[in-house]
Amino acid sequence: MTSDAFSSLMRSLDPAMAVVTAADGDELAGCLVGFHGQTSIDPPRYGVWLSKANHTYRVALRATHLGVHLLTDAGGRGRDRDRELAELFGTESGDDVDKFADLAHDRGPGGVPLLADCPHRLVLERSVLLDDGGDHVCLTGEPVDAAAAGPFAPLRLGQVDQLTPGHAVEERPSPPTERATDRADDG
């Protein structure tokens, strides 16, 4: 198999984008993800894959719940808040900035932050973590809350692929909780 062929196939899928949020006490985290989807019909389950390099991954390891905010494509109509959220959660690192400082949000089950500007969302109670040795880890959960504001066109990877991630893949700490331990020692 060639990586070029695999990459070409994956780009063609043009996945829908989402912001995944998590909380561990007062520590809030969130990141932009393109790897997510329904994993079971009965019982209903949903999975998200988080980069091991991200602050969100380290917080999600300790969180009981995850918020999955499905981003929409405004299609050039007015202010495109979801693209702004994609840029914030996709290019900034929670290691460096408080992404929630200027965002309207509430706390949901397990303290998970729920973004007021994202009416299409799921709240998952974490049930399974799968680490197959790759650069992302799958967290699967049972939906315990869902909100929808009607049909929508999702914001897709091809519409935000120019964004530069807040962390490069090779920045994965080893062990994966290293940065979180360092932060706890500093505070």
C-alpha positions as CSV (number, residue, x, y, z in Angstrom):
1,M,0.0,0.0,0.0
2,T,1.2,3.5,-0.7
3,S,0.6,6.3,1.7
4,D,-0.2,8.6,-1.3
5,A,-3.2,6.4,-2.3
6,F,-4.4,6.2,1.3
7,S,-4.1,10.0,1.7
8,S,-6.0,10.6,-1.6
9,L,-8.8,8.3,-0.5
10,M,-9.1,10.0,2.9
11,R,-9.1,13.6,1.4
12,S,-11.9,12.5,-0.9
13,L,-14.1,11.6,2.0
14,D,-14.0,15.3,3.2
15,P,-15.2,14.6,6.7
16,A,-17.5,16.9,8.7
17,M,-15.8,18.9,11.3
18,A,-16.7,19.1,15.0
19,V,-15.3,20.7,18.2
20,V,-14.9,18.3,21.0
21,T,-14.9,19.7,24.5
22,A,-13.9,18.1,27.9
23,A,-13.5,19.2,31.5
24,D,-11.6,18.0,34.5
25,G,-12.9,20.1,37.4
26,D,-12.0,23.7,36.4
27,E,-9.7,22.7,33.6
28,L,-11.6,23.1,30.3
29,A,-10.4,21.9,26.9
30,G,-11.5,21.7,23.3
31,C,-10.2,20.9,19.9
32,L,-11.2,20.7,16.3
33,V,-11.7,17.1,15.0
34,G,-12.4,15.5,11.7
35,F,-12.3,11.9,13.0
36,H,-15.6,11.1,14.6
37,G,-18.8,9.1,13.9
38,Q,-21.5,6.9,15.1
39,T,-20.1,3.5,16.3
40,S,-23.3,1.6,17.2
41,I,-27.1,1.8,16.5
42,D,-28.4,-0.2,19.4
43,P,-27.3,0.8,21.9
44,P,-26.4,4.2,20.4
45,R,-22.7,5.0,20.7
46,Y,-20.5,7.7,19.2
47,G,-16.7,7.9,18.9
48,V,-14.2,10.7,18.5
49,W,-10.5,10.4,17.8
50,L,-8.2,12.9,19.6
51,S,-4.6,13.7,18.8
52,K,-2.2,12.6,21.6
53,A,-0.4,15.9,21.0
54,N,-3.4,18.0,22.1
55,H,-4.2,19.5,25.5
56,T,-7.8,18.2,25.0
57,Y,-6.6,14.6,24.8
58,R,-4.9,14.9,28.2
59,V,-8.0,16.5,29.8
60,A,-10.3,14.0,28.1
61,L,-8.4,11.1,29.7
62,R,-9.6,12.4,33.1
63,A,-13.1,13.6,32.0
64,T,-16.3,11.6,32.4
65,H,-18.2,13.4,29.6
66,L,-17.3,14.8,26.2
67,G,-19.2,17.5,24.2
68,V,-19.3,17.0,20.4
69,H,-20.3,20.2,18.6
70,L,-21.1,19.6,15.0
71,L,-20.0,22.7,12.9
72,T,-22.1,24.0,10.1
73,D,-21.4,25.7,6.8
74,A,-23.1,29.0,6.5
75,G,-22.6,29.0,2.8
76,G,-21.5,32.6,2.7
77,R,-24.6,33.9,4.4
78,G,-23.7,36.5,7.0
79,R,-21.1,36.0,9.8
80,D,-19.7,32.5,9.8
81,R,-19.3,31.8,13.5
82,D,-18.6,28.1,13.0
83,R,-15.5,28.8,10.8
84,E,-14.3,31.2,13.5
85,L,-14.8,28.4,16.1
86,A,-12.9,26.0,13.8
87,E,-10.0,28.4,13.6
88,L,-9.9,29.0,17.4
89,F,-10.2,25.3,18.3
90,G,-8.1,24.1,15.4
91,T,-5.1,26.5,15.5
92,E,-4.7,27.5,19.2
93,S,-3.4,25.2,21.9
94,G,-5.0,24.9,25.3
95,D,-1.4,24.6,26.6
96,D,-1.0,28.3,25.7
97,V,-4.4,30.0,25.7
98,D,-7.8,29.8,27.4
99,K,-10.1,29.1,24.4
100,F,-13.2,29.6,26.5
101,A,-12.3,33.0,27.9
102,D,-14.5,35.0,25.5
103,L,-16.9,32.2,24.5
104,A,-20.5,31.9,25.8
105,H,-20.8,28.4,27.2
106,D,-22.6,26.5,29.9
107,R,-21.5,23.4,31.8
108,G,-23.3,20.2,31.0
109,P,-23.2,16.7,32.5
110,G,-19.8,16.0,34.1
111,G,-19.0,19.7,33.8
112,V,-18.4,19.4,30.1
113,P,-18.4,22.9,28.4
114,L,-21.2,23.3,25.9
115,L,-20.7,26.1,23.3
116,A,-23.7,28.4,23.1
117,D,-23.0,29.1,19.4
118,C,-23.3,25.4,18.5
119,P,-26.9,24.3,18.5
120,H,-26.1,20.9,16.9
121,R,-24.3,18.8,19.6
122,L,-24.1,15.6,21.6
123,V,-22.9,15.0,25.1
124,L,-21.3,11.6,25.5
125,E,-20.6,9.7,28.7
126,R,-17.3,8.1,28.1
127,S,-17.3,4.3,28.0
128,V,-14.3,3.1,26.0
129,L,-10.8,4.3,25.2
130,L,-8.9,2.6,22.3
131,D,-5.2,3.3,21.7
132,D,-4.0,1.2,18.8
133,G,-0.5,2.9,18.9
134,G,-1.3,5.6,16.3
135,D,-1.1,9.4,16.8
136,H,-4.8,9.5,17.8
137,V,-6.9,7.8,20.5
138,C,-10.5,6.8,20.1
139,L,-12.9,7.8,22.9
140,T,-16.3,6.2,22.6
141,G,-19.3,7.1,24.6
142,E,-23.0,6.8,25.2
143,P,-25.1,9.8,24.1
144,V,-26.7,11.2,27.3
145,D,-27.9,14.5,25.7
146,A,-28.4,15.8,22.2
147,A,-29.6,19.0,20.6
148,A,-30.4,19.8,17.0
149,A,-31.7,23.0,15.4
150,G,-33.0,21.2,12.3
151,P,-31.2,20.0,9.2
152,F,-27.8,21.6,8.3
153,A,-24.9,21.4,5.9
154,P,-21.8,20.4,7.9
155,L,-18.5,22.4,7.7
156,R,-16.1,20.0,6.0
157,L,-12.3,19.4,6.2
158,G,-11.9,20.8,2.7
159,Q,-13.2,24.1,3.9
160,V,-10.8,24.5,6.8
161,D,-7.7,22.4,5.6
162,Q,-5.6,25.6,5.4
163,L,-5.6,25.9,9.2
164,T,-2.3,25.1,10.9
165,P,-2.8,23.0,14.0
166,G,-1.8,24.3,17.4
167,H,0.4,21.2,17.9
168,A,2.2,19.1,15.3
169,V,1.8,15.3,15.5
170,E,5.5,14.8,16.5
171,E,4.9,17.0,19.6
172,R,3.2,14.0,21.4
173,P,4.6,13.9,25.0
174,S,5.8,10.6,26.3
175,P,4.1,9.6,28.5
176,P,1.0,11.2,27.1
177,T,0.1,13.0,30.4
178,E,3.6,14.6,30.7
179,R,2.4,18.2,30.0
180,A,-0.5,17.8,32.4
181,T,1.8,16.6,35.1
182,D,4.2,19.6,34.5
183,R,1.2,22.0,34.7
184,A,0.1,20.5,38.0
185,D,3.6,20.9,39.4
186,D,3.7,24.6,38.3
187,G,0.3,25.5,39.9
